[in-house]
Amino acid sequence: MNYLILINYLILMREIIVKNFIITLKSVEIKNHRLYNTYLFYFFKIIPFFIIKFFFALLNIKYIYLIDNIYFSNYGEFRISPTLINVYVFNDDTEQKFNITNNILKYNGTIPIWYIIENEKCNTFQKIQFKYLSKGKMESNIFNLTEINNKLLYDIFKK
């Protein structure tokens, strides 16, 4: 029984360390101006994340960060989104579709689509298709990337 207490304590310590010291800031948006991987981000690695989070909340600054190879943000509240089966990007003039499902799975639902498009180098494509499981049914939606650019990932599944 004592080993369970020790394991829980070690898990808690890992969470505290990871959530405060091993976070990588990826993007900051200040008044619609986006900063990516600047030298300022190296300075932020020195400061515990709860302090950065507090000041960003005071100044109403949006940010994207990476924990355990999963991208998170403060752009919206976390919501459960449907199970993604396949995600394809393609152009109107070609039949060829590129499957980016494995790349999309590393993003939390609060990540803006523009960040995913830029980070996954999908800027040259015009459309994106999502195949997903919602309420037990397989559904598919095709969007123009320019139309959904400013939406959050979980917003595109709303009807």
PENOR-V474150 format. One record per pair of residues at least 12 apart in sequence whose C-alpha atoms are under 7 Angstrom apart, sorted by sequence separation. I is the first residue (numbers start at 1). J is the second residue. If there is no record, write none. Layout:
i->I j->J
i->I j->J
This chain:
i->62 j->74
i->87 j->99
i->88 j->100
i->129 j->141
i->130 j->142
i->62 j->75
i->86 j->99
i->87 j->100
i->129 j->142
i->87 j->101
i->128 j->142
i->129 j->143
i->86 j->101
i->127 j->142
i->128 j->143
i->25 j->41
i->127 j->143
i->128 j->144
i->127 j->144
i->128 j->145
i->126 j->144
i->127 j->145
i->126 j->145
i->21 j->48
i->20 j->48
i->21 j->49
i->81 j->109
i->20 j->49
i->19 j->49
i->20 j->50
i->79 j->109
i->30 j->61
i->78 j->109
i->29 j->61
i->30 j->62
i->78 j->110
i->29 j->62
i->77 j->110
i->28 j->62
i->29 j->63
i->76 j->110
i->91 j->125
i->92 j->126
i->28 j->63
i->71 j->106
i->72 j->107
i->75 j->110
i->90 j->125
i->91 j->126
i->113 j->148
i->114 j->149
i->27 j->63
i->28 j->64
i->70 j->106
i->71 j->107
i->72 j->108
i->75 j->111
i->89 j->125
i->90 j->126
i->91 j->127
i->113 j->149
i->114 j->150
i->27 j->64
i->69 j->106
i->70 j->107
i->71 j->108
i->73 j->110
i->90 j->127
i->113 j->150
i->26 j->64
i->70 j->108
i->72 j->110
i->73 j->111
i->89 j->127
i->90 j->128
i->112 j->150
i->113 j->151
i->25 j->64
i->26 j->65
i->72 j->111
i->89 j->128
i->112 j->151
i->113 j->152
i->25 j->65
i->26 j->66
i->88 j->128
i->89 j->129
i->112 j->152
i->113 j->153
i->24 j->65
i->25 j->66
i->88 j->129
i->111 j->152
i->112 j->153
i->23 j->65
i->24 j->66
i->87 j->129
i->88 j->130
i->110 j->152
i->111 j->153
i->23 j->66
i->24 j->67
i->87 j->130
i->109 j->152
i->110 j->153
i->23 j->67
i->86 j->130
i->87 j->131
i->109 j->153
i->110 j->154
i->86 j->131
i->109 j->154
i->85 j->131
i->86 j->132
i->84 j->131
i->85 j->132
i->84 j->132
i->85 j->133
i->83 j->132
i->84 j->133
i->82 j->132
i->83 j->133
i->82 j->133
i->83 j->134
i->82 j->134
i->81 j->154
